[in-house]
Amino acid sequence: MIVDEIGYLPIGSNGGNLFFQLVNACYERCAIILTSNRSFGEWGEVFGGSVVAAALLDRLLHHAIVVQFEGTSYRLREHADLLPDHLRNRPSSLNPAPAEPVRRRPGRPRRSPSDHVAG
């Protein structure tokens, strides 16, 4: 499931509950790709309450790989002179710091093809 720009518009408590049911139905059954320009700390406002936001984050972040981008919009580069100072002077993401290596979650070790017994 792909959800693009969650939180762009407020969802409210009814929408938050419905979205939780959708995420819960997908939890550990399918992949979820989600984009948002809102930080996790703002999700209580977006979904109409901190309880539903916490439940959503619990399921979404359990097996997640989180990728964060910071900086100005590439769409606005040509019109930077029209932006307010607080948006124009944000750090650029053109030279981001190197990403941390992905850490494998603890669990059973991966099996190599030689571990399989032909039969």
LINSUL-V341262 format. One record per pair of residues at least 4 apart in sequence whose C-alpha atoms are under 7 Angstrom apart, sorted by the first residue. I is the first residue (numbers start at 1). J is the second residue. D is the distance in Angstrom with one decimal. If there is no record, write none. Layout:
i->(I/I)
j->(J/J)
d->(D/D)
//
This chain:
i->(1/1/1/2/2/2/3/3/3/4/4/4/5/5/5/6/6/7/7/7/10/10/11/11/11/11/11/12/12/12/12/13/13/13/13/14/15/16/16/16/16/17/17/18/19/20/20/21/22/23/26/27/38/39/42/43/43/44/44/44/44/45/47/47/49/50/51/52/53/54/55/56/57/58/60/70/71/71/71/71/72/72/72/73/76/80/83/83/84/85/86/111)
j->(31/32/33/32/33/34/33/34/35/34/35/36/35/36/37/35/36/36/38/46/46/47/15/16/46/47/48/16/46/47/48/17/47/48/49/18/19/20/47/48/52/21/52/22/23/24/56/25/26/27/30/59/42/43/46/47/53/48/49/50/53/49/52/53/53/54/55/56/57/58/59/60/61/62/64/93/90/91/92/93/87/90/92/77/80/88/87/88/88/89/90/115)
d->(6.2/4.8/6.3/5.8/4.7/5.9/6.3/4.8/6.5/5.8/4.9/6.8/5.1/4.5/6.7/6.3/5.0/6.2/6.4/5.6/4.7/6.8/5.2/6.1/5.7/5.3/7.0/5.9/6.4/5.0/4.3/6.1/5.6/4.1/6.6/6.3/6.0/6.1/4.5/6.5/6.6/6.3/6.7/6.4/6.2/5.9/5.8/6.1/6.4/5.9/5.5/6.5/6.2/7.0/6.6/6.0/5.6/5.8/4.5/4.2/5.2/6.2/6.9/6.2/6.4/5.9/6.3/6.1/6.1/6.0/6.6/6.0/5.6/6.0/6.4/5.9/5.7/5.3/4.7/5.0/7.0/6.4/6.4/6.8/6.1/6.1/6.3/5.8/6.2/5.9/6.7/6.1)
//
